[in-house]
Protein backbone atom coordinates (compact mmCIF):
# COMPACT_ATOMS: atom_id res chain seq x y z
CA UNK A 1 0.00 0.00 0.00
CA UNK A 2 1.41 3.39 -0.95
CA UNK A 3 1.48 6.41 1.33
CA UNK A 4 -1.14 8.15 -0.81
CA UNK A 5 -3.54 5.20 -0.71
CA UNK A 6 -3.25 5.02 3.07
CA UNK A 7 -4.33 8.61 3.67
CA UNK A 8 -7.72 9.19 5.29
CA UNK A 9 -9.50 12.38 6.38
CA UNK A 10 -12.41 12.49 8.82
CA UNK A 11 -15.23 14.85 7.81
CA UNK A 12 -17.64 16.35 10.33
CA UNK A 13 -20.41 18.63 9.07
CA UNK A 14 -23.40 20.56 10.37
CA UNK A 15 -25.85 18.60 8.23
CA UNK A 16 -28.71 20.89 9.24
CA UNK A 17 -27.22 23.60 7.02
CA UNK A 18 -27.76 23.25 3.24
CA UNK A 19 -24.47 25.08 2.73
CA UNK A 20 -22.68 22.46 4.80
CA UNK A 21 -24.22 19.61 2.82
CA UNK A 22 -23.14 21.13 -0.49
CA UNK A 23 -19.68 21.99 0.86
CA UNK A 24 -19.25 18.45 2.18
CA UNK A 25 -20.13 17.08 -1.24
CA UNK A 26 -17.52 19.28 -2.92
CA UNK A 27 -14.84 18.47 -0.37
CA UNK A 28 -15.44 14.74 -0.66
CA UNK A 29 -15.24 14.92 -4.46
CA UNK A 30 -11.98 16.84 -4.26
CA UNK A 31 -10.35 14.58 -1.68
CA UNK A 32 -11.32 11.38 -3.50
CA UNK A 33 -9.93 12.83 -6.73
CA UNK A 34 -6.57 13.03 -4.91
CA UNK A 35 -6.93 9.42 -3.72
CA UNK A 36 -7.51 10.51 -0.14
CA UNK A 37 -10.05 8.39 1.71
CA UNK A 38 -12.92 10.05 3.57
CA UNK A 39 -14.60 8.88 6.76
CA UNK A 40 -17.86 10.24 8.22
CA UNK A 41 -20.18 9.42 11.09
CA UNK A 42 -22.85 6.93 10.11
CA UNK A 43 -25.49 9.14 11.70
CA UNK A 44 -24.55 12.01 9.37
CA UNK A 45 -24.00 9.96 6.23
CA UNK A 46 -27.73 9.67 5.56
CA UNK A 47 -27.96 13.46 5.27
CA UNK A 48 -25.01 13.81 2.89
CA UNK A 49 -24.76 12.94 -0.83
CA UNK A 50 -21.80 10.57 -0.49
CA UNK A 51 -20.41 7.91 -2.84
CA UNK A 52 -20.17 4.31 -1.56
CA UNK A 53 -16.39 4.58 -1.15
CA UNK A 54 -16.78 6.93 1.83
CA UNK A 55 -16.32 5.07 5.12
CA UNK A 56 -19.19 5.18 7.63
CA UNK A 57 -18.31 4.73 11.31
CA UNK A 58 -20.18 4.95 14.58
CA UNK A 59 -19.48 7.82 16.95
CA UNK A 60 -17.07 6.78 19.66
CA UNK A 61 -13.46 6.95 20.87
CA UNK A 62 -12.14 5.15 17.78
CA UNK A 63 -14.12 7.07 15.16
CA UNK A 64 -11.15 9.23 14.08
CA UNK A 65 -8.42 6.65 14.72
CA UNK A 66 -6.00 6.36 11.82
CA UNK A 67 -7.05 9.65 10.20
CA UNK A 68 -4.45 12.32 9.50
CA UNK A 69 -6.88 15.24 9.68
CA UNK A 70 -10.30 16.17 11.00
CA UNK A 71 -12.15 18.52 8.63
CA UNK A 72 -15.07 20.37 10.20
CA UNK A 73 -17.74 22.28 8.25
CA UNK A 74 -19.91 24.71 10.19
CA UNK A 75 -19.80 27.53 12.70
CA UNK A 76 -17.99 27.74 16.02
CA UNK A 77 -20.54 25.39 17.61
CA UNK A 78 -19.67 22.65 15.12
CA UNK A 79 -15.96 23.36 15.67
CA UNK A 80 -16.45 22.84 19.40
CA UNK A 81 -18.12 19.54 18.64
CA UNK A 82 -15.19 18.63 16.42
CA UNK A 83 -12.79 19.56 19.20
CA UNK A 84 -14.21 16.70 21.28
CA UNK A 85 -13.07 14.24 18.60
CA UNK A 86 -9.78 16.08 18.06
CA UNK A 87 -8.84 16.09 21.73
CA UNK A 88 -9.74 12.44 22.25
CA UNK A 89 -7.79 11.26 19.20
CA UNK A 90 -4.93 13.76 18.95
CA UNK A 91 -5.82 14.27 15.27
CA UNK A 92 -5.39 17.89 14.08
CA UNK A 93 -8.62 19.74 13.27
CA UNK A 94 -9.14 22.11 10.35
CA UNK A 95 -12.32 24.19 10.37
CA UNK A 96 -14.16 25.64 7.39
CA UNK A 97 -16.47 28.42 8.55
CA UNK A 98 -20.08 28.30 7.40
CA UNK A 99 -21.40 30.33 10.32
CA UNK A 100 -21.51 34.01 11.19
CA UNK A 101 -18.18 34.71 12.92
CA UNK A 102 -16.19 31.49 12.86
CA UNK A 103 -13.29 32.59 15.04
CA UNK A 104 -12.07 29.02 15.38
CA UNK A 105 -12.16 28.23 11.66
CA UNK A 106 -9.12 28.38 9.40
CA UNK A 107 -10.91 28.76 6.06
CA UNK A 108 -14.14 30.10 4.59
CA UNK A 109 -16.64 28.43 2.28
CA UNK A 110 -15.09 30.08 -0.78
CA UNK A 111 -11.75 28.44 0.06
CA UNK A 112 -12.86 24.82 -0.48
CA UNK A 113 -10.65 24.23 -3.54
CA UNK A 114 -7.66 25.63 -1.69
CA UNK A 115 -8.43 23.48 1.35
CA UNK A 116 -8.42 20.34 -0.81
CA UNK A 117 -5.15 21.30 -2.51
CA UNK A 118 -3.42 22.16 0.77
CA UNK A 119 -4.58 18.93 2.41
CA UNK A 120 -3.53 16.89 -0.62
CA UNK A 121 -0.04 18.41 -0.60
CA UNK A 122 0.19 18.40 3.20
CA UNK A 123 0.76 22.17 3.05
CA UNK A 124 -0.46 22.93 6.53
CA UNK A 125 1.08 23.39 9.95
CA UNK A 126 -0.16 22.08 13.27
CA UNK A 127 -0.28 24.06 16.51
CA UNK A 128 -1.51 23.14 19.97
CA UNK A 129 -4.18 25.12 21.80
CA UNK A 130 -4.61 25.10 25.56
CA UNK A 131 -7.61 23.38 27.13
CA UNK A 132 -9.09 23.34 30.64
CA UNK A 133 -9.52 20.46 33.07
CA UNK A 134 -12.43 20.92 35.48
CA UNK A 135 -13.17 19.29 38.84
CA UNK A 136 -16.42 19.69 40.76
CA UNK A 137 -16.18 19.01 44.50
CA UNK A 138 -18.94 18.59 47.03
CA UNK A 139 -18.04 18.28 50.72
CA UNK A 140 -14.44 17.73 49.65
CA UNK A 141 -15.14 14.82 47.32
CA UNK A 142 -14.84 14.98 43.52
CA UNK A 143 -18.31 14.42 42.07
CA UNK A 144 -17.67 15.36 38.43
CA UNK A 145 -14.77 15.88 36.02
CA UNK A 146 -14.88 17.56 32.64
CA UNK A 147 -12.85 19.60 30.17
CA UNK A 148 -13.30 22.63 27.92
CA UNK A 149 -11.54 24.28 25.01
CA UNK A 150 -13.11 27.75 25.19
CA UNK A 151 -14.44 28.10 28.70
CA UNK A 152 -16.03 26.61 31.82
CA UNK A 153 -18.73 28.83 33.26
CA UNK A 154 -20.42 28.61 36.63
CA UNK A 155 -23.82 30.26 36.25
CA UNK A 156 -27.01 30.81 38.20
CA UNK A 157 -29.65 28.14 37.75
CA UNK A 158 -32.63 30.45 38.23
CA UNK A 159 -32.94 33.63 36.21
CA UNK A 160 -34.58 35.59 39.02
CA UNK A 161 -31.94 34.77 41.67
CA UNK A 162 -28.30 35.83 41.91
CA UNK A 163 -25.52 33.30 42.29
CA UNK A 164 -23.45 33.93 45.43
CA UNK A 165 -19.82 32.94 44.90
CA UNK A 166 -16.31 33.30 46.25
CA UNK A 167 -13.52 33.24 43.66
CA UNK A 168 -10.04 31.92 44.38
CA UNK A 169 -6.66 31.85 42.63
CA UNK A 170 -3.89 29.46 43.67
CA UNK A 171 -5.52 28.59 46.96
CA UNK A 172 -6.12 32.18 48.06
CA UNK A 173 -9.48 34.01 48.09
CA UNK A 174 -9.81 37.02 45.77
CA UNK A 175 -13.37 38.30 46.12
CA UNK A 176 -16.94 37.37 46.96
CA UNK A 177 -20.00 38.68 45.15
CA UNK A 178 -23.44 37.93 43.80
CA UNK A 179 -24.15 37.96 40.10
CA UNK A 180 -24.91 35.83 37.09
CA UNK A 181 -21.78 33.72 37.42
CA UNK A 182 -18.10 33.42 36.49
CA UNK A 183 -16.38 32.41 33.25
CA UNK A 184 -12.99 30.66 33.33
CA UNK A 185 -11.47 30.68 29.86
CA UNK A 186 -8.45 29.86 27.74
CA UNK A 187 -6.84 32.38 25.37
CA UNK A 188 -8.73 30.63 22.54
CA UNK A 189 -11.96 31.22 24.45
CA UNK A 190 -11.16 34.86 25.15
CA UNK A 191 -13.08 35.89 22.02
CA UNK A 192 -16.14 33.81 22.94
CA UNK A 193 -18.27 33.95 26.11
CA UNK A 194 -15.52 35.62 28.16
CA UNK A 195 -15.41 38.46 25.63
CA UNK A 196 -19.19 38.94 25.84
CA UNK A 197 -18.87 39.10 29.63
CA UNK A 198 -16.33 41.95 29.38
CA UNK A 199 -13.09 39.99 29.39
CA UNK A 200 -9.95 40.93 27.44
CA UNK A 201 -8.93 39.55 24.07
CA UNK A 202 -5.86 37.37 24.59
CA UNK A 203 -3.65 36.40 21.67
CA UNK A 204 -3.73 32.58 21.25
CA UNK A 205 0.03 32.16 21.63
CA UNK A 206 -0.11 33.72 25.11
CA UNK A 207 -0.19 31.09 27.83
CA UNK A 208 -2.65 32.23 30.49
CA UNK A 209 -5.95 31.50 32.18
CA UNK A 210 -8.82 33.99 32.42
CA UNK A 211 -11.45 34.50 35.11
CA UNK A 212 -14.29 36.86 34.18
CA UNK A 213 -17.25 37.68 36.49
CA UNK A 214 -20.65 37.86 34.77
CA UNK A 215 -22.81 40.84 35.75
CA UNK A 216 -21.35 40.92 39.27
CA UNK A 217 -22.84 43.18 41.95
CA UNK A 218 -19.50 44.22 43.42
CA UNK A 219 -17.07 47.13 43.50
CA UNK A 220 -14.24 44.83 42.45
CA UNK A 221 -15.37 42.46 39.72
CA UNK A 222 -12.68 42.91 37.09
CA UNK A 223 -11.46 40.22 34.69
CA UNK A 224 -8.34 38.43 35.92
CA UNK A 225 -5.52 37.04 33.77
CA UNK A 226 -3.43 34.50 35.64
CA UNK A 227 -0.42 32.30 35.00
CA UNK A 228 -1.02 29.16 32.89
CA UNK A 229 -0.12 27.01 35.87
CA UNK A 230 -2.59 28.69 38.22
CA UNK A 231 -5.57 26.89 39.70
CA UNK A 232 -8.81 28.86 39.57
CA UNK A 233 -11.72 28.03 41.83
CA UNK A 234 -15.31 29.18 42.12
CA UNK A 235 -17.12 28.29 45.33
CA UNK A 236 -20.89 28.60 45.45
CA UNK A 237 -21.90 29.72 48.91
CA UNK A 238 -23.81 27.03 50.83
CA UNK A 239 -27.53 27.43 51.39
CA UNK A 240 -27.87 29.95 48.56
CA UNK A 241 -29.45 29.40 45.13
CA UNK A 242 -27.65 26.60 43.30
CA UNK A 243 -25.61 26.99 40.15
CA UNK A 244 -24.92 25.08 36.97
CA UNK A 245 -21.65 24.29 35.23
CA UNK A 246 -21.38 24.74 31.47
CA UNK A 247 -18.39 23.47 29.48
CA UNK A 248 -18.04 25.13 26.07
CA UNK A 249 -21.80 25.68 26.09
CA UNK A 250 -22.19 22.01 25.12
CA UNK A 251 -22.14 20.02 28.35
CA UNK A 252 -23.85 21.02 31.57
CA UNK A 253 -24.48 19.66 35.06
CA UNK A 254 -26.45 20.97 38.00
CA UNK A 255 -24.11 21.80 40.86
CA UNK A 256 -24.83 20.47 44.35
CA UNK A 257 -25.33 22.86 47.24
CA UNK A 258 -22.09 24.58 48.19
CA UNK A 259 -20.21 23.16 45.20
CA UNK A 260 -16.60 24.05 44.48
CA UNK A 261 -15.47 24.16 40.84
CA UNK A 262 -11.72 24.00 40.18
CA UNK A 263 -10.25 24.91 36.80
CA UNK A 264 -6.67 24.32 35.68
CA UNK A 265 -4.72 23.99 32.47
CA UNK A 266 -5.78 20.87 30.62
CA UNK A 267 -3.38 17.96 30.37
CA UNK A 268 -4.44 17.29 26.75
CA UNK A 269 -4.43 20.13 24.19
CA UNK A 270 -6.49 20.46 21.02
CA UNK A 271 -4.35 20.37 17.87
CA UNK A 272 -5.28 22.81 15.08
CA UNK A 273 -4.23 22.56 11.44
CA UNK A 274 -3.28 26.00 10.11
CA UNK A 275 -3.28 26.97 6.44
CA UNK A 276 -2.22 30.56 6.99
CA UNK A 277 0.28 32.31 9.21
CA UNK A 278 -1.57 35.63 9.08
CA UNK A 279 -1.29 37.71 12.28
CA UNK A 280 -4.02 37.16 14.85
CA UNK A 281 -4.53 40.94 14.75
CA UNK A 282 -5.77 40.67 11.15
CA UNK A 283 -8.18 37.89 12.09
CA UNK A 284 -9.49 39.96 15.00
CA UNK A 285 -10.11 42.97 12.76
CA UNK A 286 -11.79 40.85 10.07
CA UNK A 287 -14.03 38.78 12.33
CA UNK A 288 -15.24 41.74 14.40
CA UNK A 289 -15.28 44.14 11.45
CA UNK A 290 -13.18 46.63 13.44
CA UNK A 291 -12.65 50.10 11.98
CA UNK A 292 -9.03 50.71 11.01
CA UNK A 293 -9.50 53.59 8.57
CA UNK A 294 -6.77 56.18 9.05
CA UNK A 295 -4.05 53.72 10.01
CA UNK A 296 -0.75 54.83 8.46
CA UNK A 297 1.51 52.08 9.73
CA UNK A 298 4.93 52.32 11.30
CA UNK A 299 8.16 53.78 9.89
CA UNK A 300 9.01 52.63 6.37
N, C-alpha and C positions, 0 to 999 in steps of 0.2 A: 504494500500500500504506500503510495507516495504521500509526501507532506501535504500537498494540495487536497488530495482526496480525503485526508483525515480531518480536515478543518470543519468545525461545526460552530454555528452561531445560534444562540437562544434568542427568540423574539417574543417580547411581551408588549401587548397593545391594549389600549383602551377601546375595546370593541364596541362600546356604546356610541362612539363617535364615527360618523361616516368617513370623515377625513382620515381617521386612524386605519379604518378598514382598507381604504384605497391606498394609503401609504404603505401598509403592510404588504399588500399585493405587489406593489412596485419594488419594494425592498427584496421580497422573496425572489421575484423574477431576476433582479440584478445579481443577488448572491448566488443563485443556482447557475446563472450564466457564467460565473467565475468558478464553478465547481466547488462552491462552499455549501455544505449541508446546513439546513435550517431545522430547528426544533422549536415547538410551541406547546403550550399547555393544551391537553385534550379538551378541557372545558371551554377554551377560546377558539379551538380549531373550527367548531361548527359555525362560528360567526364570521369566519374569514374564508375568502376564495383561494384555497390552497391546493396545489397539485399533490398527487399521492406520495411523491418522494419526500415531502416534509414530515419529519418525525413528530408523533404525538405522544406526550408523556403526561403522567399524572403529577399534580402539584405535590411537592414533598422535598425533603432534604436533598435527594439525588437528582432532582429535575434538571439542574444546570450542570451536573457533573460531566466533565470531559469537554465542555464548551470553552472556546477561547475568548468569547465576548458575549455580553448580554446587551442586546439592543432593545431600547424601550421607546415606545411611541405614545405620546400623550402629554399631559401637563405635569405640574410638580407633584400632584397626588399620585399619578401613575409612576413617576420616578421614585417616590417614597415606597411604593409597593415593590418596585424593582429592586430597591436597596435591600429589602428583606432577603431576596434571592442572592444578591451580590455579596452581602455580608456573610451569609451562611456558606457560600461556595468559594469565596475568594476570587470569583470571576469578575473582571473589570466591567463596568456598566457604561454604556454610551447612550445618552438620551437625545431624542429628536422631539423638539417642542411642538405640540399641536394645541397647546393651551393659550392662556392670555399672557402670562409673564414668563414662565419657564426658566426661572433662575438656575435651576439645576441641570438644564439641558445643555448639550454641546452644539447642537445643530438645529436648524429650522426646517420646516416642511419643504421649502424650496431647495434644500441642500441634499435631497435624497440621492441623486446621482453621485455627488461628491462623497457622501457617506459610504456608498457601495465601493467606490474606487479606493478610498482610503483604507477601508477594512480589507479589501482584496489584496492591497499592496502592503498591508500591515503598517501603514503610515500614520500611526497614532502613538501617543505616549500615555503612560499610566501614572496617576498620582494617588496618594492615599489621603482620605479625609477622615478627620476625627469623628468618633461616635461617643455616646454616653452609655454608661452602665448604671442602672437604677436599682436600688434596694428599697423595699417598703418594710418598715419595722412596726410591730405592735407589741407593747409591753416588753420591748427588748428583743423579741424574736423576729426573724425574717419571715414575712408572710407572702412576699411576692418579689420576683426579680424580672427585670425587663431591660430594654435598650432603646436608644433613639439615635437618629442621625441628625435631625434638625433640633428638636427640643423635647424636654419633659416638662409638662406644666401641671402644677397643683392648683386646682380651681375649685370654686364654691360649687356645691351640688344643687343648691336652691337659688334661683335668681333673686329672690327677695331678701336673702340673708347674706351678710358679709362672712367671709372666711377669716378667722382669727389665727394668725400664724406668728411664729418666731423663726427668723432666718439665721443661718449659721454658716461660717466659713472656717474650715480647718479646725473644727472642734471648739470654736469660740463664737458666742452670740454676737450678732450685728445689730439687729433691730426687731421690734415686734410691732405689728399693725394689723388692722382689719382692711379687707379689700376684696377684689375679685380673685386674687391668687398670685402665683409667682411662676415665671418662666425661667427654666435653666436651659441654656442653649449652647451649641457649638458655634464656631465661626461660620460654618456653612449655614447654620440656622439663624444667623444674625439678621438675614434679610427676609425672614419669614415671620412667625408669630412674635418673636422678640422685637423685631422692628416695629410691628404694629402696636406693641405695648410701650414704645418709646425708647427701646434699646439702641445702642450704637451699631453702625455697620462695621463689621470686622473683616479685614481682608482674609481670604481662606488659607493663606500660608502662615498666618499668625496662629501660634499655639496658645489658646486661652479658653477659659470657660466663662460664660455669662450668666448673671442672675438678674432678672428684670421683674420688679413688682408690677402687678396689673391693677390699675385704678386704686392704689393704696390710699387710705385715709391716714396720712402721717406726714410730719414735717420733713423727715428724712426717708425718702423712698426712691432713691436714685438707682439707676442701673449700676451693677458692679461687674468689673472685668477682673478675673482672678488668674492665677497661674494655672497651667494645664494640669499640674499635679495636685491641685487643691481638691478638697472634698466639700461639696455644697450640701446643705441640709435644710429642709423645710419641715418644721414641726407644727402640726395643727393642734391648737390648744384643746385639751380635754374638755369634754362637756360643753362644747360649742358646736355650731352646725358643722356637719361632716363635709369633707371634700372629696374630689375625684382626681385621679391621676390620668393624664393623657400623654401618650408617647407618639410623637409625630402626627397627632391628630387622627391616628389610625387604630390605636389600641387603648382601651380605657378600663380602669377598675374603680370600684367604689372603695374609698379608704375607710378603715375602721376608726373608731373614736380615738382621738389622740395620736393618730398615725405620725410616723417620722419617715420622710422620704429623703434618701441619700443619693446624691448624684456625683459621679466621678468620671474621669476619662475612660472611654471604653477600651477594653483589651483588644477588640477586633475592629479594625477600620473598615470603611467602605472604599473600594478601589474604583476610581473614575478613569475612563478612557478619554483623552483629550485630543481633539483634532487641531486646535488652534492654541497658540501661546499669546494671544492678545491680552493686554493688561486687564486686570479685574476692574480697574477704573472705567475702561471703555464699556465693559459689560454693565456696570452699574448705571452709567449714563444712558445706555441704550434701553435697558429693561425698565427703568423708572422715567424714561423720557425727560431727563434733567436738562434744564436750559444752560447751554454753555456759550451762547452767542456773546461775542466780545472778547473771547479768550485769544490772546496774542502769542502765547507760548513763551518759553524761556529764551535766553540768549542764543543767537545763531552764529 
